[in-house]
Amino acid sequence: MARKIVVTSGKGGVGKTTVAVHLAARLAQKGQRVVLCDADFGLNNVDVTAGVEELVTYDVVDVIEGRCRAKQALIRHPKYPNLYVLTSSHSAPERYVSPQAVKVVLDTLSPQFDFIFIDCPAGIDEGFHRAVAAAEEAIVVTSPSVSALRDANRALTLLKSYRLQTLSLVVNMVRGDLLVSGECLTPIQIADLLKLPLLGILPEDYRLSENELSSLHPSFRMMANNLLTGKQKLYDVERKYSGLFGNVRRALKRSL
């Protein structure tokens, strides 16, 4: 049976969808059979981020309303054959979709896969609950900003009411230069504040186009290994800003 993991944030713009797509791709690259389900019925851009938007034929609403079987709605990624994308409501974005209906679809797929990632919409309204109700685990994505941490904490409060098996944290957009100079909270401090184990860290200077999956950052390899093994090996965002050459990089970054 697949591990069903919702990726959420409580706030838009912190890289939640990027984390979901790239972590799913890294696990697929390691031989795991992975479904990536877009539970954002408003923006529904997982297929764009994964680069498969031109391959969409059916979506989850088609499955729920009986126009196709769940496996027929899956899009197999051309670069990562073990990665399958299940898009949200391209066919009927205005229709109400119940949490139970999405859960039934994912439960149907579960025996044939190792992981099912559920990309949660931003916010903590109806869409949040629809995504979380189908999951057994959760990954909270945040950045070091005060507003992102506040929203992550609100999302976490609701997640705890679902009695999920595990909760973990990914801190995105971390500036190594500010960490070295002591000007911002460290990911460890953020994890302590939220009382969550750290699954991964992504640096702020990691840039990726929305539909580019050709290059996976090393942090995603570490995250994938942590998910598989239960370990906590984290990407060192401070390394390039330490020492003599690190001082030069920090000075250059501040001048930009």
C-alpha positions as CSV (number, residue, x, y, z in Angstrom):
1,M,0.0,0.0,0.0
2,A,1.2,3.5,-0.8
3,R,2.2,6.0,1.7
4,K,-0.3,8.9,1.2
5,I,1.5,12.2,2.0
6,V,-0.1,15.6,1.7
7,V,2.3,18.5,1.0
8,T,0.9,21.7,2.5
9,S,2.0,25.1,3.7
10,G,-0.9,27.3,4.9
11,K,0.5,30.0,2.6
12,G,1.1,30.5,-1.1
13,G,4.5,31.3,-2.6
14,V,6.7,29.2,-0.4
15,G,7.4,26.5,-3.0
16,K,5.0,23.9,-1.9
17,T,4.2,22.6,-5.4
18,T,7.8,22.7,-6.4
19,V,8.7,20.5,-3.3
20,A,5.9,18.1,-4.0
21,V,6.8,17.6,-7.7
22,H,10.6,17.4,-7.3
23,L,10.5,15.1,-4.3
24,A,8.1,12.8,-6.1
25,A,10.4,12.8,-9.1
26,R,13.5,12.0,-7.0
27,L,11.7,9.0,-5.4
28,A,10.6,7.8,-8.8
29,Q,14.2,8.1,-10.0
30,K,15.1,5.9,-7.1
31,G,12.7,3.2,-8.3
32,Q,9.7,4.0,-6.2
33,R,6.3,3.9,-8.0
34,V,4.8,7.4,-7.3
35,V,1.5,9.2,-7.9
36,L,1.4,13.0,-7.7
37,C,-2.1,14.1,-7.2
38,D,-3.1,17.8,-7.7
39,A,-5.7,18.6,-5.0
40,D,-5.7,22.3,-5.8
41,F,-9.0,22.7,-7.7
42,G,-8.4,26.4,-8.2
43,L,-5.0,26.9,-9.6
44,N,-4.2,23.2,-10.5
45,N,-0.7,23.7,-11.9
46,V,1.0,20.5,-10.9
47,D,0.9,19.3,-14.5
48,V,2.6,22.5,-15.6
49,T,5.3,22.2,-12.9
50,A,5.8,18.6,-13.9
51,G,5.9,19.5,-17.6
52,V,3.1,17.2,-18.6
53,E,0.3,19.7,-19.3
54,E,0.1,18.8,-23.0
55,L,-0.6,15.1,-22.1
56,V,-3.7,15.6,-20.0
57,T,-6.7,13.7,-21.2
58,Y,-8.7,12.9,-18.0
59,D,-8.6,14.3,-14.5
60,V,-9.8,13.3,-11.1
61,V,-13.4,14.6,-11.7
62,D,-13.6,12.3,-14.7
63,V,-12.7,9.4,-12.4
64,I,-15.2,10.4,-9.7
65,E,-18.0,10.9,-12.2
66,G,-17.3,7.5,-13.9
67,R,-16.0,8.7,-17.3
68,C,-12.8,6.7,-16.8
69,R,-11.0,4.5,-14.4
70,A,-8.4,5.9,-12.0
71,K,-5.5,4.4,-13.8
72,Q,-6.7,5.8,-17.1
73,A,-6.5,9.3,-15.6
74,L,-2.8,8.9,-14.7
75,I,-0.2,10.7,-16.9
76,R,3.1,8.8,-17.0
77,H,6.0,11.2,-16.9
78,P,8.1,10.9,-20.1
79,K,11.4,11.4,-18.2
80,Y,10.6,9.5,-15.0
81,P,8.6,6.4,-15.9
82,N,7.8,5.6,-12.3
83,L,6.1,9.0,-11.8
84,Y,2.4,9.4,-12.6
85,V,0.5,12.6,-12.4
86,L,-3.2,12.8,-11.5
87,T,-4.5,16.3,-12.4
88,S,-7.4,18.1,-10.7
89,S,-10.6,19.6,-12.2
90,H,-9.5,20.7,-15.7
91,S,-12.9,19.3,-17.0
92,A,-15.1,20.9,-14.4
93,P,-13.4,23.5,-12.2
94,E,-16.6,24.9,-10.9
95,R,-17.9,21.6,-9.5
96,Y,-17.9,20.7,-5.8
97,V,-15.7,17.7,-5.1
98,S,-16.0,16.1,-1.7
99,P,-13.1,15.0,0.4
100,Q,-14.4,11.4,0.5
101,A,-14.6,11.2,-3.3
102,V,-10.9,12.2,-3.6
103,K,-10.0,9.7,-0.9
104,V,-11.8,6.9,-2.6
105,V,-9.9,7.5,-5.9
106,L,-6.5,7.5,-4.1
107,D,-7.4,4.5,-2.0
108,T,-8.1,2.7,-5.3
109,L,-4.6,3.5,-6.6
110,S,-2.8,2.8,-3.3
111,P,-2.2,-0.9,-3.7
112,Q,-0.3,-0.4,-6.9
113,F,2.1,2.3,-5.8
114,D,4.7,3.1,-3.1
115,F,3.9,6.8,-2.6
116,I,1.0,9.1,-3.3
117,F,1.8,12.8,-2.9
118,I,-1.1,15.1,-2.6
119,D,-0.4,18.8,-3.5
120,C,-2.6,20.9,-1.2
121,P,-3.9,24.3,-2.2
122,A,-2.7,27.3,-0.2
123,G,-4.8,28.4,2.7
124,I,-6.7,26.5,5.3
125,D,-10.2,26.5,3.8
126,E,-12.3,23.8,2.2
127,G,-9.5,22.8,-0.3
128,F,-7.1,22.2,2.6
129,H,-9.4,19.8,4.3
130,R,-10.2,18.0,1.0
131,A,-6.5,17.3,0.5
132,V,-5.6,16.4,4.1
133,A,-8.6,14.0,4.5
134,A,-7.1,11.7,1.8
135,A,-3.7,11.6,3.5
136,E,-2.0,9.6,6.2
137,E,1.1,11.7,6.5
138,A,1.9,15.4,6.0
139,I,4.9,17.5,4.9
140,V,4.7,21.2,5.9
141,V,6.6,23.6,3.7
142,T,7.6,27.0,4.9
143,S,10.2,29.7,4.4
144,P,12.0,31.7,7.2
145,S,9.7,34.7,6.9
146,V,7.4,35.6,9.8
147,S,4.2,35.5,7.7
148,A,5.1,32.0,6.3
149,L,5.9,30.7,9.8
150,R,2.7,32.0,11.2
151,D,0.6,30.4,8.4
152,A,2.5,27.2,8.7
153,N,1.7,27.1,12.4
154,R,-2.0,27.6,11.7
155,A,-1.9,24.8,9.2
156,L,-0.1,22.6,11.7
157,T,-2.8,23.2,14.3
158,L,-5.4,21.8,11.9
159,L,-3.2,19.0,10.7
160,K,-2.9,17.7,14.3
161,S,-6.7,17.3,14.5
162,Y,-6.5,14.7,11.7
163,R,-4.3,12.4,13.8
164,L,-1.9,11.8,10.9
165,Q,0.8,9.1,11.3
166,T,3.7,11.5,10.8
167,L,4.3,15.2,10.3
168,S,7.6,16.7,9.0
169,L,9.0,20.0,7.9
170,V,10.7,21.3,4.8
171,V,12.3,24.8,5.1
172,N,12.6,26.5,1.7
173,M,14.3,29.7,0.5
174,V,17.0,29.6,3.2
175,R,19.8,32.1,2.7
176,G,23.1,30.6,3.8
177,D,24.8,34.0,3.9
178,L,22.3,35.3,6.5
179,L,22.6,32.1,8.6
180,V,26.4,32.4,8.7
181,S,26.1,36.0,9.9
182,G,23.4,35.1,12.4
183,E,20.8,37.4,10.8
184,C,17.9,35.0,10.6
185,L,16.4,31.9,12.2
186,T,18.1,28.6,11.3
187,P,16.1,25.7,10.0
188,I,16.8,23.9,13.3
189,Q,15.3,26.8,15.2
190,I,12.3,26.9,12.9
191,A,11.8,23.2,13.4
192,D,12.0,23.7,17.2
193,L,9.4,26.5,17.1
194,L,7.0,24.4,15.1
195,K,7.9,21.2,17.0
196,L,8.4,19.3,13.8
197,P,11.2,17.0,12.6
198,L,13.2,18.4,9.6
199,L,12.8,16.5,6.4
200,G,14.8,18.8,4.2
201,I,16.3,22.3,3.6
202,L,16.3,24.1,0.2
203,P,18.6,27.2,-0.3
204,E,17.2,30.5,-1.5
205,D,19.5,30.7,-4.4
206,Y,18.1,27.5,-5.9
207,R,16.3,28.7,-9.0
208,L,14.1,26.5,-11.2
209,S,11.7,27.3,-14.0
210,E,8.2,26.1,-13.3
211,N,8.1,23.3,-15.9
212,E,11.7,22.2,-15.6
213,L,12.4,18.7,-14.1
214,S,15.7,18.0,-15.9
215,S,17.8,19.0,-12.9
216,L,17.0,17.9,-9.4
217,H,18.7,19.7,-6.5
218,P,20.8,17.5,-4.2
219,S,18.5,18.4,-1.3
220,F,15.7,16.4,-2.9
221,R,17.9,13.3,-2.9
222,M,18.5,13.8,0.8
223,M,14.8,14.3,1.4
224,A,13.9,11.2,-0.6
225,N,16.5,9.2,1.4
226,N,15.1,10.6,4.7
227,L,11.6,9.5,3.7
228,L,12.8,6.0,2.8
229,T,15.1,5.5,5.8
230,G,13.8,7.7,8.6
231,K,17.1,9.4,8.8
232,Q,17.7,13.2,8.9
233,K,20.5,14.1,6.5
234,L,20.1,17.8,5.6
235,Y,21.6,20.0,2.9
236,D,24.3,22.4,4.2
237,V,23.2,25.8,3.0
238,E,26.0,27.6,4.9
239,R,28.9,25.8,3.3
240,K,29.4,28.0,0.3
241,Y,29.3,31.1,2.5
242,S,31.9,29.9,5.0
243,G,35.7,30.6,4.9
244,L,37.5,33.2,2.9
245,F,35.7,32.6,-0.4
246,G,32.4,32.4,1.5
247,N,33.1,35.9,2.8
248,V,33.5,37.2,-0.7
249,R,30.3,35.5,-1.8
250,R,28.4,37.1,1.1
251,A,29.8,40.5,0.3
252,L,28.8,40.1,-3.4
253,K,25.3,38.9,-2.4
254,R,24.7,41.9,-0.2
255,S,25.8,44.3,-3.0
256,L,23.1,42.9,-5.4
